Amino acid sequence: MKASLYHLQLNVSNPQRSIPFYQALLEYFEYRVLAAAHDFMGMSNGTADFWIIATPDQHRQPALHRKRSGLNHLAFGVASRDAVDVFHREFLVARGIPTLYGSPRDYPAYAAGYYAVFFEDPDRLKLEVAHVPGRTGEGTSRRGARRKPPRGS
């Protein structure tokens, strides 16, 4: 049976910081708001939905750490190396968001032609925007946002 990602829920410690961050990020990738309030927001690109929801106070500790069991990072695939660089310049640099690992840069140990930029959300969840030849070019929008998740990632 073939399946694809239908939705993802991210619980956030501070919705006043995280909801505007994710709304800007996902709108950049041509997602649209489905529903929103002071403590949650849902967005969709017609294929996968993101739900950003305030973490209840009793569950805010311990804080997220990507080396613990659970989610390490989320990656968005784009159509070209240039799309990675444009995202870096238009979104990250424009907002003063620092990058990780000296990115954007090549990551040949991951795959031939793998080019990415890594950064963090307000809760320090690692996010990635990547181009991988033959993997992230199909089904993309005009800005390079992927319509389908890469297989095997």
Residue, then its C-alpha position, 0 to 999 in steps of 0.5 A: m500500500k502506498a501512502s503519503l504524509y497527510h498532516l503533521q502536528l507541531n506542539v510549540s512552547n510559545p504560540q505567539r512566537s511560533i505561529p507567526f514564524y510558521q505562517a511566514l515560512l509556510e506561506y513562502f512555500e505556498y501553503r494557505v491558512l486553513a484555520a487559526a486562533h491565538d493558540f493554534m494554526g493549520m496550513s495546507n498546500g493541498t497535499a500535506d497539512f501542518w498544524i501548529i498547536a500550543t503545548p499545554d503548560q504541564h507538558r512544556q518540559p523538558a524542552l525539545h532537543r533533536k538528539r533525544s528520541g523523537l523528531n530530529h528535523l523537518a526538510f522541505g525539498v525545492a527544485s534547484r540549488d538556486a531556490v535554496d539560495v533564494f530562500h536563504r536570502e529572501f527568508l532567512v537573511a531578511r529575518g535575521i535567522p541564523t543558519l547551522y553548519g555553515s550552510p547553505r552548502d553542499y552535503p556530498a556525504y548525504a547524496a550526489g548534488y545534495y545542497a541545503v540550508f539548515f536553521e531552527d524554529p523558535d523552539r529549536l526544532k531543526l529545519e532544512v531546505a534542500h535540493v537533491p538532483g532527481r529527488t526534489g525537482e518533480g512536483t514543485s511550485r514556481r518557488g520550488a516548494r515540493r508537492k510530494p515528500p522525497r521517498g526514503s527520507 
